[in-house]
Amino acid sequence: MPGTGMLIAMVFGIALTCGAADQKSAEKPDKDKQLKTDLEQLIALGVVVSPDYWQKNAVKGSSCVGEEVAVLIMNTAKCLGADGSHEKALELLKQRKVILNDYWRDNAVQGRKCNGEYVANLIHASAQDLKVFTLLKKYSVLPGVVPSIIPSAFSPLLSSAEIDTFNYIIGTQTFGPAYQFTRKTKLVETAEAILEMGATVVKFELSKRYARPNGNVNLENPAVNSLMTLARDEPSHRLVLDMPFAYYVLWIHSFTTAGWHGGVKQDEMDKEYKEIYDLASYLLKTYSGSGKTFYLGHWEGDGWLRGTVAKENDAKVTPEAVKRMTGWLNTRQQAVDDAKRHVPHKDVQVWHYTEVNHVWLAMEGRPALVNEVLPKTTVDLVSYSSYDTASDPVKFKAALNYIESKLLPKPAITGRRVFVGEYGFSADKYTPEKQDEMTRQVIKSALEWGCPLVLYWEMYNNEVEDGKQRGFWMIDDKGIKQPVYYTHQEFYKWMRKFVAESVTKTGRKPTYDEFRVTAVQFLNQVK
């Protein structure tokens, strides 16, 4: 078993031994750079006054005076809200996993010394924890259901069918299912499963890759050459669009352009504009009077803009890339706006959204769609693919606040404009019961914040690794409905009853706040 100091070093991710000598020399500048960065943050917060002492002594082969380290610990704890003794400071830092054992109680005292490399690890852990703490404090929200006006972009359009067109907020989606149980197309089979569960919202893709082994359908239709003709002329897509869903969240990836990656050439943007305009016009004309609302957007935008969260990918978010993506989004938005102005319609609505997915790293000051592109766009709405924070309710709500803060105002749209387009927990990592528990936690947090849609990924699993299903599902590959499915189904039953009783007793639908309070009460009593 490693010793106390070794354990601390291992946990904080800095090995005490390396391989060859050239590896050691290559790593030292990185450690020095990290220490410098951490100290700059601690100086800004008032934890330390000057970097000089720590840069000289918080290094391998040196040591730091115990009293100095004790002051560092006390000041860190003070920034985290503690005010008291050295013992209380140590306890708080242990609770927050900044320190993990009694090494600092024994050595960060008068007359003792602390290993320099361990102190560097302590400085790094303190800086990281304070960074998170500061972000959460800046973007924190009140506990419980936050009062909010009804989000106008997500409100029922028909007053005569309160139950069937009511926005029940939670739902799911269908993309690339890895299995099926009928001879119907995968799009139709999964959409029917979503409808049978009780949902009034569905999410799927319209794009030129619609026909493939795991696609919406198996065979291409020769009549289909655009998003509009796909919606109009491909039977499975037309059938699902005609189903009694009230809300459709759609990835729309055009047939005629390469998207924003092709640059900002006018002829490419003209093609993009026309294809989005034609689709929006078709939906407004065809479904006028239906009470349907369509949200036209795209897959995770950060996947295109920067790729993964890897630090080296920060360099991909260049001014030129930001300009191209901004132009592409604004062109699509203009197409939707123009279609709504030009096409006579009633009781049908079309909105445009972008989707962000690397939000937490942006909150830490790194470049992403949410902080580099979104503030320059005119989009109606934002979808959050929330895997980076969904497992932590506090971070999750802070991220939603951060996203909302980056949206340009649109006076014609009232209420929340940020929704959860994706979250999920795979069965290869979690038991069905834990998967359901974490799902309920996300739904509850999103309802409390005021999200107008919260969409689980997904009805049938789409990811297979080494021949094994990863298990992003509500119904597994054996046709067994998972606990998360039944949570959604019971939610719909409970909330439909609540809406119906509200209409009967008061003559009106419940307010947005009334609905969310009751929905959270339901989730609290589910076991």
C-alpha positions in Angstrom: 0.0 0.0 0.0 1.4 3.5 -0.9 2.3 5.7 2.0 0.4 8.8 3.0 2.3 11.3 0.9 2.3 8.9 -2.1 -1.5 8.5 -1.8 -2.0 12.2 -1.9 0.2 12.6 -5.0 -1.6 9.8 -6.8 -5.0 11.2 -6.1 -4.0 14.6 -7.4 -2.7 13.0 -10.6 1.0 13.8 -10.3 3.2 10.7 -10.2 6.3 10.7 -8.0 8.3 8.6 -10.4 8.8 8.7 -14.1 10.6 6.5 -16.7 13.6 7.9 -18.5 15.4 11.1 -17.6 14.2 12.8 -20.7 10.6 12.2 -19.6 11.4 13.9 -16.3 12.8 17.0 -18.0 9.9 17.2 -20.4 7.4 17.1 -17.6 9.0 19.7 -15.4 8.0 22.7 -17.6 4.4 21.5 -17.6 4.4 21.2 -13.8 6.0 24.7 -13.5 3.4 26.1 -15.8 0.5 24.4 -13.9 1.8 25.7 -10.6 2.1 29.2 -12.1 -1.5 29.1 -13.4 -2.8 27.7 -10.1 -1.0 30.4 -8.1 -2.4 33.2 -10.4 -5.9 32.0 -9.6 -5.2 31.8 -5.8 -3.7 35.3 -5.9 -6.8 36.6 -7.6 -8.9 35.1 -4.8 -6.7 36.4 -2.0 -5.6 32.9 -0.9 -1.9 33.8 -1.4 -0.2 37.2 -1.7 2.8 36.4 -3.8 3.8 33.4 -6.0 7.5 33.7 -5.2 7.7 31.5 -2.1 5.6 28.8 -3.5 7.3 28.7 -6.9 10.6 28.2 -5.1 9.5 25.7 -2.5 6.4 23.9 -3.8 8.5 21.7 -6.1 9.9 18.2 -6.0 13.0 18.0 -3.8 12.1 21.0 -1.7 9.8 21.6 1.3 7.4 24.3 2.6 7.2 25.5 6.2 4.2 24.1 8.0 2.9 27.5 9.2 2.9 28.8 5.6 0.9 25.8 4.4 -1.5 26.2 7.3 -2.2 29.8 6.2 -2.8 28.5 2.7 -5.3 25.9 4.0 -7.1 28.5 6.2 -7.4 31.0 3.3 -8.7 28.4 0.9 -11.3 27.3 3.4 -12.3 30.9 4.0 -12.9 31.4 0.3 -15.1 28.3 0.4 -17.2 29.9 3.2 -15.6 28.6 6.3 -14.6 30.9 9.1 -13.0 29.3 12.2 -10.2 27.1 13.3 -7.5 25.3 11.5 -9.3 22.1 12.4 -12.5 23.3 10.8 -10.7 24.3 7.7 -9.1 20.9 7.4 -12.5 19.2 7.8 -14.1 21.4 5.1 -11.3 20.6 2.6 -11.6 16.9 3.4 -15.4 17.0 2.8 -14.7 18.7 -0.6 -12.0 16.1 -1.5 -9.3 18.8 -1.7 -7.4 16.8 0.9 -7.9 13.1 1.6 -6.3 12.2 4.9 -4.4 13.5 8.0 -1.1 14.3 6.3 -1.9 18.1 6.5 -3.2 17.9 10.1 0.2 16.4 11.1 2.5 18.5 9.0 0.9 21.9 8.2 1.7 23.1 11.7 4.4 25.1 13.5 7.8 23.4 13.6 7.0 20.9 10.8 7.6 20.9 7.1 5.5 19.7 4.1 6.8 17.9 1.1 7.1 20.5 -1.7 5.6 18.3 -4.4 2.7 17.4 -2.1 2.1 21.2 -1.6 2.1 21.7 -5.3 -0.7 19.1 -5.5 -2.5 20.8 -2.7 -2.3 24.1 -4.5 -3.6 22.5 -7.7 -6.5 20.8 -5.9 -7.4 24.0 -4.1 -7.3 26.1 -7.3 -9.5 23.5 -9.1 -12.1 23.4 -6.3 -12.2 27.1 -5.9 -12.7 27.5 -9.6 -15.8 25.2 -9.5 -17.0 26.9 -6.3 -16.7 30.3 -7.8 -18.5 29.3 -11.0 -21.4 27.7 -9.1 -21.7 30.7 -6.9 -21.8 33.1 -9.9 -24.4 31.1 -11.8 -26.3 29.6 -8.8 -30.1 29.5 -8.6 -32.5 29.4 -5.8 -33.4 25.9 -4.5 -36.7 24.3 -5.4 -39.0 25.3 -8.2 -37.9 28.8 -9.5 -40.9 30.9 -10.4 -41.1 31.5 -14.2 -43.5 32.8 -16.7 -44.7 30.3 -19.3 -42.2 29.9 -22.1 -44.0 31.2 -25.2 -42.1 29.0 -27.6 -43.3 25.9 -25.9 -46.9 26.6 -25.1 -49.9 24.7 -26.5 -51.3 26.3 -29.6 -54.9 24.9 -29.3 -57.1 25.8 -26.4 -59.7 23.2 -27.3 -57.4 20.1 -26.7 -55.7 20.8 -23.4 -54.8 17.2 -22.6 -53.4 16.1 -25.9 -51.4 19.2 -26.9 -50.2 20.1 -23.4 -46.5 20.4 -23.0 -45.6 17.7 -20.5 -41.9 18.8 -20.8 -40.3 15.4 -20.6 -39.8 13.0 -23.5 -37.3 11.0 -25.5 -36.0 10.6 -29.1 -35.0 8.1 -31.8 -31.7 8.1 -33.6 -29.9 5.1 -35.3 -31.6 2.3 -33.3 -29.4 -0.8 -33.2 -32.4 -3.2 -33.1 -36.1 -3.5 -33.8 -39.0 -5.9 -33.2 -41.4 -5.3 -36.2 -41.2 -5.1 -40.0 -42.0 -1.4 -39.9 -39.3 1.1 -40.5 -37.2 1.9 -37.5 -38.5 5.5 -37.5 -42.1 4.5 -37.4 -41.6 1.7 -34.9 -39.8 3.8 -32.4 -42.1 6.8 -32.9 -45.1 4.5 -32.2 -43.3 3.3 -29.0 -42.8 6.9 -27.9 -46.4 7.8 -28.6 -47.7 4.6 -26.8 -45.6 5.6 -23.7 -47.7 8.8 -23.5 -45.4 11.5 -24.9 -46.6 14.5 -26.7 -43.0 15.3 -28.0 -40.7 13.4 -30.3 -37.2 14.1 -31.6 -35.6 12.6 -34.7 -33.4 13.6 -37.7 -34.2 14.9 -41.2 -31.1 14.7 -43.4 -29.7 13.1 -46.5 -28.5 10.1 -44.4 -32.0 9.1 -43.7 -31.7 5.8 -45.5 -29.0 3.4 -44.0 -28.9 0.2 -42.0 -29.5 2.0 -38.7 -31.2 5.0 -40.3 -34.9 6.1 -40.2 -35.6 3.8 -43.2 -33.7 1.2 -45.1 -34.2 2.3 -48.7 -33.7 5.6 -50.4 -36.7 7.3 -52.2 -35.8 8.6 -55.6 -38.3 11.5 -55.1 -36.3 12.8 -52.1 -33.6 15.4 -52.8 -34.2 18.0 -50.0 -35.4 18.4 -46.5 -38.8 19.4 -47.8 -39.2 16.5 -50.1 -38.1 14.1 -47.3 -40.8 15.5 -45.1 -43.4 15.4 -47.8 -42.6 12.4 -50.0 -40.9 9.8 -47.9 -43.8 7.8 -46.4 -42.3 7.0 -43.0 -41.3 10.5 -42.3 -44.6 11.9 -43.5 -46.4 9.3 -41.3 -44.5 10.3 -38.2 -45.0 14.0 -38.9 -48.8 13.3 -39.2 -48.9 11.4 -35.8 -50.6 13.1 -32.9 -47.5 14.6 -31.4 -47.7 18.3 -30.5 -44.0 19.0 -30.4 -41.3 17.9 -32.9 -37.6 18.5 -32.2 -35.7 17.9 -35.4 -32.1 17.7 -36.4 -32.1 19.2 -39.9 -29.0 18.7 -41.9 -29.3 19.9 -45.5 -29.0 17.9 -48.7 -27.5 20.6 -50.8 -24.6 22.0 -48.7 -21.8 20.9 -46.4 -23.1 23.2 -43.7 -20.9 25.9 -42.2 -17.7 23.9 -42.8 -18.0 24.8 -46.5 -17.2 28.4 -45.6 -19.4 31.5 -45.9 -19.6 31.6 -49.7 -22.8 33.3 -50.8 -23.9 30.5 -53.1 -23.6 27.9 -50.4 -25.5 30.1 -47.9 -28.2 30.7 -50.6 -28.6 27.0 -50.9 -28.8 26.5 -47.2 -31.3 29.3 -46.8 -33.6 27.9 -49.6 -33.6 24.4 -48.1 -34.5 25.6 -44.6 -37.0 28.1 -46.0 -38.7 25.5 -48.1 -39.0 23.0 -45.2 -40.3 25.7 -42.7 -42.8 26.9 -45.3 -44.0 23.3 -46.0 -44.5 22.6 -42.3 -46.4 25.9 -41.7 -48.6 25.4 -44.7 -49.2 21.6 -44.3 -49.8 21.6 -40.5 -51.7 24.9 -40.2 -54.5 24.5 -37.7 -52.9 21.3 -36.2 -51.6 22.7 -33.0 -48.1 21.3 -33.8 -44.9 23.1 -33.0 -41.6 22.3 -34.8 -38.1 23.0 -33.5 -35.5 23.0 -36.3 -31.9 22.6 -35.2 -28.8 20.4 -35.4 -26.6 17.8 -33.7 -24.1 18.9 -31.0 -22.5 22.0 -32.3 -19.4 21.7 -30.3 -18.7 18.4 -32.0 -18.3 20.4 -35.2 -16.7 23.5 -33.8 -14.0 22.0 -31.5 -14.4 18.2 -31.3 -13.7 16.8 -27.9 -12.9 18.6 -24.6 -9.2 18.0 -25.1 -7.1 21.1 -24.3 -5.4 21.0 -27.7 -8.8 21.4 -29.4 -9.1 24.9 -28.0 -7.0 26.0 -31.0 -9.7 24.8 -33.4 -12.0 27.6 -32.3 -10.5 30.2 -34.5 -12.0 33.5 -35.5 -12.6 32.1 -38.9 -14.4 29.0 -37.6 -16.6 31.2 -35.3 -17.4 33.5 -38.2 -18.5 30.6 -40.4 -20.6 28.9 -37.8 -22.2 32.2 -36.8 -23.1 33.0 -40.4 -24.5 29.5 -41.0 -26.8 29.7 -37.9 -27.9 33.2 -38.7 -28.7 32.2 -42.3 -30.9 29.3 -41.0 -32.6 31.6 -38.5 -33.3 34.1 -41.3 -34.9 31.4 -43.4 -37.2 30.4 -40.6 -38.1 34.0 -39.8 -38.9 34.7 -43.5 -41.0 31.6 -43.9 -43.1 32.6 -40.9 -43.6 36.1 -42.4 -44.4 34.9 -45.9 -46.6 31.8 -45.3 -50.2 32.3 -44.0 -50.6 30.0 -41.0 -52.6 29.4 -37.9 -52.2 27.2 -34.8 -48.8 25.9 -36.0 -45.3 27.2 -35.1 -41.7 26.8 -36.3 -38.7 27.8 -34.2 -34.9 27.5 -34.8 -32.3 26.4 -32.3 -28.6 25.6 -32.0 -27.3 22.9 -29.7 -24.4 23.3 -27.3 -22.6 20.5 -25.5 -19.3 21.6 -24.1 -20.6 24.1 -21.6 -18.6 23.5 -18.5 -15.3 24.0 -20.1 -16.6 27.3 -21.5 -17.6 28.3 -18.0 -14.0 27.7 -17.0 -12.9 30.2 -19.7 -12.1 27.9 -22.6 -13.6 28.5 -26.1 -16.8 26.7 -27.2 -20.0 27.4 -29.1 -21.8 28.8 -26.0 -19.3 31.6 -25.3 -17.8 32.2 -28.8 -20.7 31.7 -31.3 -24.0 31.9 -29.4 -23.6 35.6 -28.3 -23.2 36.5 -32.0 -26.3 34.6 -33.3 -30.0 35.5 -33.6 -31.2 32.0 -32.8 -34.6 31.6 -31.1 -33.6 28.8 -28.7 -30.8 26.7 -27.4 -30.7 23.0 -26.9 -28.3 21.7 -24.3 -26.8 18.2 -24.7 -25.9 18.0 -21.1 -23.6 15.0 -20.5 -20.9 17.3 -19.1 -23.0 18.3 -16.0 -26.2 16.2 -15.9 -25.0 13.9 -13.1 -24.5 16.9 -10.8 -27.7 18.9 -10.1 -25.8 22.0 -8.9 -23.5 22.2 -11.9 -26.4 21.3 -14.2 -28.5 24.3 -13.1 -25.5 26.6 -13.2 -24.8 25.5 -16.8 -28.4 26.3 -17.8 -28.0 29.7 -16.2 -24.7 30.3 -18.1 -26.2 29.3 -21.4 -29.2 31.6 -20.9 -26.9 34.5 -20.1 -25.3 34.2 -23.6 -28.5 34.4 -25.6 -29.3 37.7 -27.3 -32.7 39.1 -26.3 -35.7 38.3 -28.4 -38.6 40.3 -27.0 -41.1 38.3 -29.0 -40.2 35.2 -27.1 -41.0 35.2 -23.4 -39.9 32.8 -20.7 -37.1 30.2 -20.8 -35.4 29.7 -24.1 -33.0 26.9 -23.1 -34.1 23.2 -23.2 -32.3 19.9 -22.6 -32.0 18.2 -25.9 -30.0 15.2 -24.6 -29.1 13.5 -21.3 -28.8 9.8 -20.5 -27.0 7.1 -18.5 -25.9 3.9 -20.2 -26.7 0.5 -18.9 -23.1 -0.7 -19.3 -22.2 1.7 -16.4 -25.3 1.8 -14.3 -27.9 -0.7 -13.1 -31.5 -0.2 -14.4 -32.5 1.1 -11.0 -29.6 3.6 -10.9 -30.2 4.7 -14.5 -33.8 5.5 -13.5 -32.8 7.3 -10.3 -30.3 9.5 -12.1 -32.9 10.2 -14.8 -35.4 11.4 -12.2 -32.7 13.6 -10.7 -32.1 15.3 -14.0 -35.8 15.7 -14.7 -36.4 17.2 -11.3 -33.5 19.6 -11.6 -34.6 20.7 -15.1 -38.2 21.2 -13.9 -37.0 23.3 -10.9 -34.9 25.5 -13.1 -37.7 25.9 -15.7 -36.6 23.9 -18.7 -39.5 23.7 -21.2 -38.3 20.4 -22.7 -36.2 17.6 -21.2 -35.4 14.8 -23.6 -33.8 11.5 -22.6 -31.4 9.7 -24.9 -33.2 7.5 -26.1 -36.0 5.0 -26.8 -33.9 2.2 -28.4 -30.1 2.1 -27.8 -27.9 3.2 -30.8 -24.4 2.5 -29.5 -22.8 -0.9 -29.8 -19.2 -1.5 -28.7 -17.4 -4.9 -29.4 -20.8 -6.4 -30.2 -22.4 -5.3 -26.9 -25.2 -2.9 -26.4 -24.1 0.2 -24.4 -27.7 0.6 -23.2 -28.8 4.1 -23.8 -32.4 2.9 -23.8 -35.9 2.8 -22.5 -36.7 -0.5 -24.1 -33.7 -2.9 -24.4 -32.7 -5.1 -27.2 -34.8 -7.9 -25.8 -37.9 -5.8 -25.8 -37.9 -5.3 -22.0 -39.2 -2.0 -20.8 -36.7 -0.5 -18.3 -37.5 1.4 -15.1 -36.8 4.7 -16.8 -39.6 3.9 -19.3 -42.1 3.3 -16.6 -41.1 6.5 -14.8 -41.9 8.4 -17.9 -45.1 6.5 -18.5 -46.4 7.1 -14.9 -45.3 10.7 -15.1 -47.6 11.2 -18.2 -50.5 9.4 -16.5 -50.1 11.5 -13.3 -49.7 14.8 -15.0 -52.4 14.2 -17.6 -54.8 13.6 -14.7 -53.6 16.8 -13.0 -54.1 18.9 -16.2 -57.6 17.4 -16.7 -58.6 18.0 -13.1 -57.3 21.6 -13.3 -59.4 22.2 -16.4 -62.5 20.7 -14.8 -62.2 22.5 -11.5 -60.9 25.9 -12.6 -61.8 26.1 -16.3 -58.2 26.6 -17.3 -55.0 24.7 -17.8 -52.5 24.8 -14.9 -49.9 27.6 -14.9 -46.3 26.7 -15.8 -45.4 27.0 -12.1 -48.3 24.9 -10.9 -47.5 22.2 -13.4 -43.8 22.1 -12.4 -44.5 22.1 -8.7 -46.9 19.1 -9.1 -44.4 17.3 -11.4 -41.6 17.7 -8.8 -44.0 16.3 -6.1 -44.6 13.3 -8.3 -40.9 12.7 -8.8 -40.2 13.0 -5.1 -42.7 10.2 -4.2 -41.5 7.8 -6.9 -39.4 5.0 -5.5 
